[in-house]
Amino acid sequence: MDYLAAHYGTTILAARVRKPRDKASVEKGVSVTYNHIYGPLRDQIFYSIEELNAAIRKQLELINSQPFKVKAGSRKQLFETQEKPCLKELPSSAFQIKKVTEGKVQRNYHVILGEDRHQYSVPYTLIGKRLKIIYTTDTVEVYDGLSRVALHKRSYKKNDYTTLSEHMPEKHRYYAHQKGWNGEYFERQASEVGKATLKVIQRILQSRNFYEQTYNSCLGILRLGNQYGKQRLEAACSRIKDAPLVNYGMVANILKKHLDQTSSDPIQPTPPHEQIRGSQTYR
């Protein structure tokens, strides 16, 4: 309610506790509307919302123009002389319900909006702090105390990121702008080499909390294709694409020692042993 009042620049006062007479005028308005608008229209048939609204407006004009019984004037006259001059212009945007939550800034300088599982960037200097997140159907605002530190368009894409370059450390900002580097750029370059190279690049991109830290490794691996040839690079990546850990040094070492040109030892099945339990143990 506070946000609604602030949006329209007004104050909302709740009815007093155990004082039902505070609501008398409201209930009277409902009664008048029901008897003089709904009543005359209840037996009519309308074939569109526009037709119904036109009939309601006609009845509304009639009741507002009808003179009072015990005092001079009408509802319309009172509105135009007393209330209309005090009205303010409506806000330029429609009111939206705002939800509030909190989130801790992660090492990748993002906070998570749990409802969507989407991450939004904040200035990296706030890493480790708990911030307030206020969001609507369209926007996400992040506050540090009373200061708004980030404003984003809301995204409903789960497990994804919305990042502003001004929130990045200087080094990450340089990487992001250098030659248009991003994860898609390196994946596109790797796919031109082969499936194994693409898989290695994807695993390296996913090895850190934020992609920017992996750009040097990705660039180095792709440059090995210029030095040794794309065919050898693909062969080297084929040897390690399923390894528990992949990095630039492993690929460079394979190419330097020509291990990509030797056949890999076939994987031998585990020999039978009395201490090794078989599938029957878990039935």
RARA-V151235 format. One record per residue. N is the residue number from 1. RES is the residue in one small letter. SS is DSSP state (hx for helix, st for strand, lp for the rest). D_FIRST is the distance of its C-alpha to the first C-alpha in Angstrom with 1 decimal. Layout:
n res ss d_first
N RES SS D_FIRST
N RES SS D_FIRST
This chain:
n res ss d_first
1 m lp 0.0
2 d hx 3.8
3 y hx 5.4
4 l hx 5.0
5 a hx 6.2
6 a hx 8.6
7 h hx 9.8
8 y hx 10.9
9 g lp 12.0
10 t lp 10.8
11 t lp 9.4
12 i lp 7.6
13 l lp 10.1
14 a lp 10.4
15 a lp 14.0
16 r lp 16.6
17 v lp 17.9
18 r lp 21.1
19 k lp 21.0
20 p hx 20.9
21 r hx 22.3
22 d hx 18.9
23 k hx 18.2
24 a hx 21.7
25 s hx 21.1
26 v hx 18.5
27 e hx 21.0
28 k hx 23.8
29 g hx 22.2
30 v hx 22.0
31 s hx 25.6
32 v hx 26.8
33 t hx 25.4
34 y hx 26.9
35 n hx 30.2
36 h hx 30.8
37 i hx 29.2
38 y hx 29.2
39 g hx 32.4
40 p hx 34.7
41 l hx 33.7
42 r lp 33.8
43 d lp 37.4
44 q lp 37.3
45 i lp 37.3
46 f lp 35.4
47 y lp 36.3
48 s lp 33.4
49 i hx 29.8
50 e hx 31.0
51 e hx 33.4
52 l hx 30.8
53 n hx 28.4
54 a hx 31.4
55 a hx 32.3
56 i hx 28.8
57 r hx 28.8
58 k hx 32.3
59 q hx 31.3
60 l hx 28.2
61 e hx 30.6
62 l hx 33.0
63 i hx 30.7
64 n hx 29.2
65 s hx 32.7
66 q lp 34.2
67 p st 35.3
68 f lp 33.9
69 k lp 36.4
70 v lp 36.4
71 k lp 35.5
72 a lp 36.2
73 g lp 34.3
74 s st 31.8
75 r hx 28.1
76 k hx 28.8
77 q hx 30.8
78 l hx 28.2
79 f hx 25.6
80 e hx 28.1
81 t hx 29.3
82 q hx 26.4
83 e hx 23.1
84 k hx 24.1
85 p hx 25.4
86 c hx 22.1
87 l lp 20.2
88 k lp 19.2
89 e lp 19.8
90 l lp 17.2
91 p lp 16.3
92 s lp 19.1
93 s lp 17.2
94 a lp 14.9
95 f lp 11.3
96 q lp 11.4
97 i lp 9.3
98 k lp 10.0
99 k st 11.7
100 v st 13.1
101 t st 16.7
102 e st 19.8
103 g st 23.3
104 k st 26.6
105 v lp 28.6
106 q lp 31.7
107 r lp 35.2
108 n lp 34.7
109 y lp 31.9
110 h st 29.3
111 v st 26.2
112 i st 25.6
113 l st 22.6
114 g lp 23.4
115 e lp 21.8
116 d lp 24.3
117 r lp 26.9
118 h st 27.0
119 q st 27.7
120 y st 26.6
121 s st 28.6
122 v lp 27.8
123 p lp 30.5
124 y hx 33.3
125 t hx 33.4
126 l hx 30.3
127 i lp 32.1
128 g lp 31.5
129 k lp 28.2
130 r st 24.9
131 l st 22.1
132 k st 18.4
133 i st 17.7
134 i st 14.6
135 y st 15.3
136 t lp 14.6
137 t lp 17.2
138 d lp 19.2
139 t st 18.8
140 v st 19.1
141 e st 18.5
142 v st 20.2
143 y st 19.8
144 d st 22.4
145 g lp 20.7
146 l lp 19.1
147 s st 21.4
148 r st 20.9
149 v st 24.1
150 a st 23.8
151 l st 22.3
152 h st 23.5
153 k st 23.4
154 r lp 22.3
155 s lp 25.4
156 y lp 25.6
157 k lp 29.2
158 k lp 29.6
159 n lp 31.7
160 d lp 31.9
161 y st 31.2
162 t st 29.6
163 t lp 31.4
164 l lp 31.6
165 s hx 35.1
166 e hx 33.9
167 h hx 32.4
168 m lp 35.9
169 p lp 38.6
170 e hx 41.3
171 k hx 43.7
172 h hx 41.3
173 r hx 40.4
174 y hx 44.1
175 y hx 44.7
176 a hx 41.8
177 h hx 43.3
178 q hx 46.9
179 k hx 48.4
180 g hx 45.1
181 w lp 45.4
182 n lp 42.9
183 g hx 43.2
184 e hx 43.9
185 y hx 46.7
186 f hx 48.5
187 e hx 48.2
188 r hx 49.6
189 q hx 52.5
190 a hx 53.2
191 s hx 53.4
192 e lp 56.2
193 v lp 58.2
194 g lp 57.7
195 k hx 55.6
196 a hx 56.5
197 t hx 55.5
198 l hx 52.2
199 k hx 51.5
200 v hx 52.5
201 i hx 50.2
202 q hx 47.2
203 r hx 47.9
204 i hx 48.1
205 l hx 44.8
206 q lp 43.1
207 s lp 44.8
208 r lp 42.4
209 n lp 38.7
210 f lp 38.7
211 y hx 41.2
212 e hx 42.2
213 q hx 44.3
214 t hx 46.4
215 y hx 47.3
216 n hx 50.6
217 s hx 51.8
218 c hx 51.1
219 l hx 52.8
220 g hx 55.7
221 i hx 56.3
222 l hx 56.3
223 r hx 58.8
224 l hx 61.1
225 g hx 61.5
226 n hx 63.0
227 q hx 65.3
228 y hx 66.5
229 g lp 65.7
230 k hx 62.9
231 q hx 65.1
232 r hx 65.7
233 l hx 62.0
234 e hx 61.1
235 a hx 63.7
236 a hx 62.5
237 c hx 59.0
238 s hx 60.3
239 r hx 61.7
240 i hx 58.5
241 k lp 55.7
242 d lp 55.4
243 a lp 56.0
244 p lp 53.5
245 l lp 53.0
246 v lp 53.7
247 n lp 53.9
248 y hx 55.8
249 g hx 58.6
250 m hx 59.5
251 v hx 59.9
252 a hx 61.9
253 n hx 64.1
254 i hx 65.0
255 l hx 66.0
256 k hx 67.9
257 k lp 70.0
258 h lp 70.4
259 l hx 68.9
260 d hx 67.3
261 q hx 70.9
262 t lp 71.9
263 s lp 71.1
264 s lp 68.6
265 d lp 69.9
266 p lp 69.0
267 i lp 66.7
268 q lp 68.9
269 p lp 67.8
270 t lp 67.5
271 p lp 70.9
272 p lp 71.2
273 h lp 71.2
274 e lp 71.2
275 q lp 68.1
276 i lp 66.0
277 r lp 64.2
278 g lp 64.2
279 s hx 61.8
280 q hx 63.5
281 t hx 62.1
282 y hx 58.5
283 r lp 59.2
